[in-house]
Amino acid sequence: TKHSFYTINKQTGELLTLNGLFKDDADYVSVLSDYIKTEMTRLNNEEGGMFWVEDDEFTEGFKGIKKDQNF
């Protein structure tokens, strides 16, 4: 199954991108990736979540978002 997501400004019809929400020199990929990883770890500890944060012998952990990540 493949899911495609689009975020559109309903007033202008413009397709919004994650990159377009930040200043040109902003390091949004690292900041958002770190936040997501922190939340995954917190949920694993507090609520018994099942997020793969780190690599192990069976799974590949969360590496971060892509520069052109859908949202």
N, CA, C and O atoms as CSV, one atom per row, in Angstrom:
chain,resi,resn,atom,element,x,y,z
A,1,THR,N,N,0.841,-1.170,0.000
A,1,THR,CA,C,0.000,0.000,0.000
A,1,THR,C,C,0.884,1.230,0.000
A,1,THR,O,O,1.873,1.302,0.729
A,2,LYS,N,N,0.522,2.183,-0.814
A,2,LYS,CA,C,1.250,3.444,-0.859
A,2,LYS,C,C,0.276,4.571,-0.563
A,2,LYS,O,O,-0.814,4.641,-1.130
A,3,HIS,N,N,0.693,5.453,0.339
A,3,HIS,CA,C,-0.119,6.616,0.684
A,3,HIS,C,C,0.622,7.867,0.236
A,3,HIS,O,O,1.821,8.001,0.481
A,4,SER,N,N,-0.075,8.771,-0.410
A,4,SER,CA,C,0.497,10.057,-0.809
A,4,SER,C,C,-0.289,11.149,-0.095
A,4,SER,O,O,-1.520,11.140,-0.070
A,5,PHE,N,N,0.451,12.089,0.484
A,5,PHE,CA,C,-0.174,13.172,1.232
A,5,PHE,C,C,0.217,14.496,0.591
A,5,PHE,O,O,1.355,14.677,0.157
A,6,TYR,N,N,-0.716,15.397,0.538
A,6,TYR,CA,C,-0.468,16.723,0.010
A,6,TYR,C,C,-1.015,17.740,1.002
A,6,TYR,O,O,-2.111,17.570,1.536
A,7,THR,N,N,-0.255,18.785,1.243
A,7,THR,CA,C,-0.708,19.867,2.108
A,7,THR,C,C,-0.891,21.090,1.213
A,7,THR,O,O,0.055,21.579,0.597
A,8,ILE,N,N,-2.103,21.558,1.160
A,8,ILE,CA,C,-2.460,22.625,0.220
A,8,ILE,C,C,-3.037,23.808,0.980
A,8,ILE,O,O,-3.845,23.643,1.894
A,9,ASN,N,N,-2.612,25.001,0.590
A,9,ASN,CA,C,-3.199,26.221,1.114
A,9,ASN,C,C,-4.578,26.338,0.468
A,9,ASN,O,O,-4.680,26.535,-0.743
A,10,LYS,N,N,-5.628,26.218,1.259
A,10,LYS,CA,C,-6.985,26.208,0.718
A,10,LYS,C,C,-7.392,27.544,0.103
A,10,LYS,O,O,-8.279,27.585,-0.750
A,11,GLN,N,N,-6.757,28.632,0.523
A,11,GLN,CA,C,-7.116,29.940,-0.021
A,11,GLN,C,C,-6.474,30.176,-1.386
A,11,GLN,O,O,-7.094,30.764,-2.271
A,12,THR,N,N,-5.229,29.719,-1.557
A,12,THR,CA,C,-4.521,29.991,-2.810
A,12,THR,C,C,-4.419,28.778,-3.728
A,12,THR,O,O,-4.145,28.914,-4.920
A,13,GLY,N,N,-4.641,27.588,-3.162
A,13,GLY,CA,C,-4.481,26.367,-3.942
A,13,GLY,C,C,-3.021,25.945,-4.082
A,13,GLY,O,O,-2.723,24.968,-4.769
A,14,GLU,N,N,-2.116,26.669,-3.439
A,14,GLU,CA,C,-0.684,26.387,-3.532
A,14,GLU,C,C,-0.335,25.126,-2.740
A,14,GLU,O,O,-0.801,24.936,-1.616
A,15,LEU,N,N,0.493,24.268,-3.343
A,15,LEU,CA,C,1.017,23.092,-2.668
A,15,LEU,C,C,2.101,23.536,-1.704
A,15,LEU,O,O,3.080,24.156,-2.120
A,16,LEU,N,N,1.942,23.228,-0.417
A,16,LEU,CA,C,2.916,23.629,0.591
A,16,LEU,C,C,3.946,22.524,0.775
A,16,LEU,O,O,3.614,21.339,0.760
A,17,THR,N,N,5.194,22.926,0.948
A,17,THR,CA,C,6.270,21.983,1.218
A,17,THR,C,C,6.842,22.282,2.589
A,17,THR,O,O,6.753,23.408,3.077
A,18,LEU,N,N,7.427,21.273,3.205
A,18,LEU,CA,C,8.037,21.473,4.512
A,18,LEU,C,C,9.136,22.518,4.421
A,18,LEU,O,O,9.237,23.392,5.281
A,19,ASN,N,N,9.947,22.435,3.400
A,19,ASN,CA,C,11.024,23.394,3.176
A,19,ASN,C,C,10.488,24.823,3.071
A,19,ASN,O,O,11.144,25.759,3.527
A,20,GLY,N,N,9.331,25.000,2.490
A,20,GLY,CA,C,8.745,26.318,2.302
A,20,GLY,C,C,8.249,26.971,3.581
A,20,GLY,O,O,7.943,28.164,3.589
A,21,LEU,N,N,8.165,26.207,4.663
A,21,LEU,CA,C,7.685,26.750,5.925
A,21,LEU,C,C,8.786,27.380,6.771
A,21,LEU,O,O,8.507,28.003,7.795
A,22,PHE,N,N,10.050,27.217,6.336
A,22,PHE,CA,C,11.188,27.679,7.123
A,22,PHE,C,C,12.060,28.624,6.315
A,22,PHE,O,O,12.005,28.641,5.085
A,23,LYS,N,N,12.860,29.405,7.013
A,23,LYS,CA,C,13.819,30.286,6.343
A,23,LYS,C,C,14.807,29.438,5.556
A,23,LYS,O,O,15.022,28.267,5.868
A,24,ASP,N,N,15.406,30.040,4.532
A,24,ASP,CA,C,16.306,29.312,3.644
A,24,ASP,C,C,17.470,28.647,4.367
A,24,ASP,O,O,17.889,27.558,3.975
A,25,ASP,N,N,17.997,29.268,5.401
A,25,ASP,CA,C,19.167,28.721,6.086
A,25,ASP,C,C,18.809,27.914,7.341
A,25,ASP,O,O,19.703,27.537,8.099
A,26,ALA,N,N,17.539,27.647,7.569
A,26,ALA,CA,C,17.108,26.924,8.771
A,26,ALA,C,C,17.450,25.439,8.655
A,26,ALA,O,O,17.286,24.834,7.596
A,27,ASP,N,N,17.924,24.868,9.747
A,27,ASP,CA,C,18.245,23.440,9.803
A,27,ASP,C,C,17.036,22.677,10.350
A,27,ASP,O,O,17.122,22.021,11.388
A,28,TYR,N,N,15.918,22.772,9.642
A,28,TYR,CA,C,14.682,22.172,10.113
A,28,TYR,C,C,14.737,20.646,10.132
A,28,TYR,O,O,14.053,20.026,10.946
A,29,VAL,N,N,15.528,20.028,9.264
A,29,VAL,CA,C,15.597,18.570,9.214
A,29,VAL,C,C,16.151,18.022,10.532
A,29,VAL,O,O,15.566,17.106,11.111
A,30,SER,N,N,17.255,18.564,11.006
A,30,SER,CA,C,17.850,18.095,12.265
A,30,SER,C,C,16.958,18.399,13.460
A,30,SER,O,O,16.780,17.552,14.336
A,31,VAL,N,N,16.401,19.595,13.498
A,31,VAL,CA,C,15.561,19.996,14.630
A,31,VAL,C,C,14.320,19.106,14.715
A,31,VAL,O,O,13.995,18.601,15.789
A,32,LEU,N,N,13.631,18.913,13.600
A,32,LEU,CA,C,12.427,18.081,13.610
A,32,LEU,C,C,12.757,16.618,13.867
A,32,LEU,O,O,12.034,15.936,14.593
A,33,SER,N,N,13.840,16.133,13.280
A,33,SER,CA,C,14.242,14.742,13.495
A,33,SER,C,C,14.571,14.483,14.953
A,33,SER,O,O,14.174,13.458,15.508
A,34,ASP,N,N,15.299,15.408,15.581
A,34,ASP,CA,C,15.632,15.268,17.002
A,34,ASP,C,C,14.373,15.279,17.864
A,34,ASP,O,O,14.256,14.501,18.811
A,35,TYR,N,N,13.437,16.160,17.533
A,35,TYR,CA,C,12.179,16.230,18.291
A,35,TYR,C,C,11.403,14.917,18.163
A,35,TYR,O,O,10.913,14.383,19.158
A,36,ILE,N,N,11.293,14.405,16.947
A,36,ILE,CA,C,10.555,13.161,16.722
A,36,ILE,C,C,11.213,12.007,17.465
A,36,ILE,O,O,10.525,11.195,18.084
A,37,LYS,N,N,12.532,11.928,17.408
A,37,LYS,CA,C,13.251,10.856,18.104
A,37,LYS,C,C,13.039,10.959,19.620
A,37,LYS,O,O,12.859,9.942,20.289
A,38,THR,N,N,13.060,12.172,20.156
A,38,THR,CA,C,12.818,12.372,21.582
A,38,THR,C,C,11.413,11.915,21.968
A,38,THR,O,O,11.227,11.256,22.991
A,39,GLU,N,N,10.439,12.263,21.154
A,39,GLU,CA,C,9.059,11.853,21.425
A,39,GLU,C,C,8.892,10.343,21.310
A,39,GLU,O,O,8.170,9.745,22.108
A,40,MET,N,N,9.532,9.726,20.351
A,40,MET,CA,C,9.468,8.270,20.211
A,40,MET,C,C,10.040,7.593,21.456
A,40,MET,O,O,9.461,6.634,21.968
A,41,THR,N,N,11.165,8.090,21.936
A,41,THR,CA,C,11.795,7.535,23.135
A,41,THR,C,C,10.903,7.740,24.352
A,41,THR,O,O,10.736,6.830,25.164
A,42,ARG,N,N,10.330,8.933,24.480
A,42,ARG,CA,C,9.439,9.227,25.607
A,42,ARG,C,C,8.234,8.289,25.602
A,42,ARG,O,O,7.865,7.742,26.641
A,43,LEU,N,N,7.626,8.105,24.443
A,43,LEU,CA,C,6.458,7.227,24.361
A,43,LEU,C,C,6.833,5.780,24.648
A,43,LEU,O,O,6.056,5.048,25.263
A,44,ASN,N,N,8.014,5.362,24.210
A,44,ASN,CA,C,8.473,4.006,24.521
A,44,ASN,C,C,8.590,3.820,26.032
A,44,ASN,O,O,8.199,2.783,26.566
A,45,ASN,N,N,9.128,4.824,26.715
A,45,ASN,CA,C,9.350,4.730,28.163
A,45,ASN,C,C,8.077,4.910,28.974
A,45,ASN,O,O,7.869,4.202,29.959
A,46,GLU,N,N,7.228,5.841,28.579
A,46,GLU,CA,C,6.059,6.193,29.386
A,46,GLU,C,C,4.828,5.364,29.059
A,46,GLU,O,O,4.032,5.059,29.946
A,47,GLU,N,N,4.668,5.005,27.813
A,47,GLU,CA,C,3.417,4.373,27.407
A,47,GLU,C,C,3.619,2.994,26.776
A,47,GLU,O,O,2.690,2.427,26.201
A,48,GLY,N,N,4.823,2.467,26.887
A,48,GLY,CA,C,5.065,1.141,26.315
A,48,GLY,C,C,4.986,1.136,24.804
A,48,GLY,O,O,4.564,0.148,24.203
A,49,GLY,N,N,5.392,2.238,24.184
A,49,GLY,CA,C,5.355,2.340,22.728
A,49,GLY,C,C,6.249,1.321,22.057
A,49,GLY,O,O,7.060,0.661,22.708
A,50,MET,N,N,6.099,1.201,20.783
A,50,MET,CA,C,6.870,0.220,20.035
A,50,MET,C,C,7.592,0.884,18.866
A,50,MET,O,O,7.518,0.407,17.734
A,51,PHE,N,N,8.278,1.969,19.141
A,51,PHE,CA,C,9.018,2.669,18.099
A,51,PHE,C,C,10.445,2.145,18.050
A,51,PHE,O,O,11.060,1.918,19.091
A,52,TRP,N,N,10.971,1.954,16.854
A,52,TRP,CA,C,12.355,1.546,16.682
A,52,TRP,C,C,13.197,2.804,16.584
A,52,TRP,O,O,13.298,3.422,15.524
A,53,VAL,N,N,13.800,3.174,17.705
A,53,VAL,CA,C,14.582,4.397,17.771
A,53,VAL,C,C,16.032,4.132,17.377
A,53,VAL,O,O,16.651,4.932,16.675
A,54,GLU,N,N,16.560,3.018,17.831
A,54,GLU,CA,C,17.949,2.661,17.554
A,54,GLU,C,C,17.999,1.391,16.702
A,54,GLU,O,O,17.062,0.592,16.710
A,55,ASP,N,N,19.095,1.213,15.973
A,55,ASP,CA,C,19.303,-0.019,15.221
A,55,ASP,C,C,19.534,-1.177,16.182
A,55,ASP,O,O,20.131,-1.003,17.244
A,56,ASP,N,N,19.064,-2.345,15.805
A,56,ASP,CA,C,19.440,-3.559,16.516
A,56,ASP,C,C,19.640,-4.652,15.470
A,56,ASP,O,O,19.680,-4.368,14.273
A,57,GLU,N,N,19.762,-5.872,15.911
A,57,GLU,CA,C,20.080,-6.936,14.960
A,57,GLU,C,C,18.927,-7.245,14.006
A,57,GLU,O,O,19.145,-7.873,12.970
A,58,PHE,N,N,17.713,-6.821,14.330
A,58,PHE,CA,C,16.548,-7.141,13.512
A,58,PHE,C,C,15.922,-5.947,12.802
A,58,PHE,O,O,15.260,-6.117,11.778
A,59,THR,N,N,16.117,-4.766,13.320
A,59,THR,CA,C,15.440,-3.593,12.776
A,59,THR,C,C,16.396,-2.430,12.564
A,59,THR,O,O,17.459,-2.344,13.179
A,60,GLU,N,N,15.985,-1.549,11.680
A,60,GLU,CA,C,16.722,-0.303,11.465
A,60,GLU,C,C,15.979,0.799,12.202
A,60,GLU,O,O,14.780,0.988,11.998
A,61,GLY,N,N,16.678,1.517,13.046
A,61,GLY,CA,C,16.059,2.570,13.839
A,61,GLY,C,C,15.760,3.811,13.021
A,61,GLY,O,O,16.124,3.917,11.850
A,62,PHE,N,N,15.092,4.736,13.666
A,62,PHE,CA,C,14.714,6.005,13.045
A,62,PHE,C,C,15.966,6.819,12.731
A,62,PHE,O,O,16.779,7.083,13.617
A,63,LYS,N,N,16.118,7.213,11.478
A,63,LYS,CA,C,17.289,7.988,11.051
A,63,LYS,C,C,16.987,9.476,10.959
A,63,LYS,O,O,17.894,10.300,11.072
A,64,GLY,N,N,15.748,9.819,10.757
A,64,GLY,CA,C,15.374,11.222,10.616
A,64,GLY,C,C,14.451,11.415,9.431
A,64,GLY,O,O,14.231,10.506,8.631
A,65,ILE,N,N,13.921,12.615,9.340
A,65,ILE,CA,C,13.046,12.928,8.216
A,65,ILE,C,C,13.892,13.266,6.994
A,65,ILE,O,O,15.089,13.536,7.093
A,66,LYS,N,N,13.238,13.243,5.852
A,66,LYS,CA,C,13.900,13.653,4.609
A,66,LYS,C,C,13.661,15.146,4.396
A,66,LYS,O,O,12.704,15.718,4.918
A,67,LYS,N,N,14.528,15.749,3.637
A,67,LYS,CA,C,14.409,17.188,3.356
A,67,LYS,C,C,13.069,17.507,2.695
A,67,LYS,O,O,12.498,18.573,2.921
A,68,ASP,N,N,12.573,16.579,1.877
A,68,ASP,CA,C,11.306,16.792,1.177
A,68,ASP,C,C,10.181,15.945,1.776
A,68,ASP,O,O,9.272,15.510,1.068
A,69,GLN,N,N,10.254,15.722,3.072
A,69,GLN,CA,C,9.286,14.877,3.789
A,69,GLN,C,C,7.862,15.401,3.622
A,69,GLN,O,O,7.612,16.601,3.734
A,70,ASN,N,N,6.935,14.483,3.352
A,70,ASN,CA,C,5.515,14.853,3.356
A,70,ASN,C,C,5.095,15.138,4.787
A,70,ASN,O,O,5.696,14.624,5.731
A,71,PHE,N,N,4.077,15.947,4.946
A,71,PHE,CA,C,3.556,16.245,6.278
A,71,PHE,C,C,2.082,16.521,6.196
A,71,PHE,O,O,1.448,16.794,7.215
